[in-house]
Amino acid sequence: MKYHYSIFNGSFEFTPAVFTLVGIPGLETEYTWISVPFCLMYIVIFLGNGIIIYVIRNDSALHQPMYFFLAMLAFVEIGVSTSSIPTVLGIFLFHINEISFGGCLLQMFSMHSFTLMESGVLLAMSIDRFVAIYNPLRYTTILRISRIIGMCISIAVRSVTLMFPMVILLKRLPFCGHNNLRHSYCLHSDLIKLPCGDTRPNSILGLFVIMFTFGLDILLIVVSYVMILRTVMKIASGAGRWKTLNTCVSHIFAVLVYYVPLISLSLVHRFGRNSPRLLQILMANVYLFFPPVVNPIVYSIKTKEIRNSIVRIMCRKKMMSNEVR
């Protein structure tokens, strides 16, 4: 195994040239077959989220705050998947289980940055739903385009700014020959277990990032929905209440499919170190792939405007194809 060596303060620090990734231990001979569902998931992710972005961009009827945030969510989910593709398919299709030190840090940075952005977008979407229900007459005035762009930029800057120091701290730590990771992509929770130096600054910063992003976001989402429920309860008719709440169903589902796997994986990493290895791998893949696979499907099925727009665009394409013939 090759290592890079550097001298700092008179002592040797070891940085591995490569990290060794793991697919599914014990099933190495079946990797070609295992790659099939992963390829199908990537196709669904890119096609589903790409269609969402396309129809929102090209249908003027969808140029509303709710759909702009949905397009942002679809873009972020494509970003998460793009970050993981090289190593996941590299392992299962080509049996390449090594990644360079710099490549691993880049993958960790991009994957975690996009997941932090996803949490921020879900918070923005809950604020969007509150404004739409609490003050529908001023909905588009309050959430005008410039404000939406500002929110999206703030979400991106927050994520990148918080992740950058974590990369710097990891890069300065000595690894002393430890380079075996537990998943088919680079996660901070894996990398932080490998260095032989003092990782307390990394742990403290990691805890701060979790509390300032996931913790704060989920708290504000809950507060938003408490206020939404209070507003809905003031509606006199039961049918009116249900119709209003029905506009939030897709977003509630998106929140659940994002935070439940995330929290479950965090608990397993924290308290379930003796849990079956296969369970840890399965939960990590659910956390990574489940939200971007199901969200575009749910929004396409539950949101009439998205569904109608897809049908209109398909009909238009078919008519243009017939005219060409």
Secondary structure, DSSP 8 states (H G I E B T S, - for coil): --EEEEEETTEEEEEESEEE--S-TT-GGGHHHHHHHHHHHHHHHHHHHHHHHHHHHH-GGG-SHHHHHHHHHHHHHHHHHHHHHHHHHHHHHH---EEEHHHHHHHHHHHHHHHHHHHHHHHHHHHHHHHHHH-GGGHHHHT-HHHHHHHHHHHHHHHHHHHHHHHHHHHTS--TT--B-SSSS--HHHHTTS-SS--HHHHHHHHHHHIIIIIHHHHHHHHHHHHHHHHHTT-SSHHHHHHHHHTTHHHHHHHHHHHHHHHHHHHHHHH-TTS-HHHHHHHHHHHHHHHHHHHHHHHHHH-HHHHHHHHHHHHHHHHHHHHH-
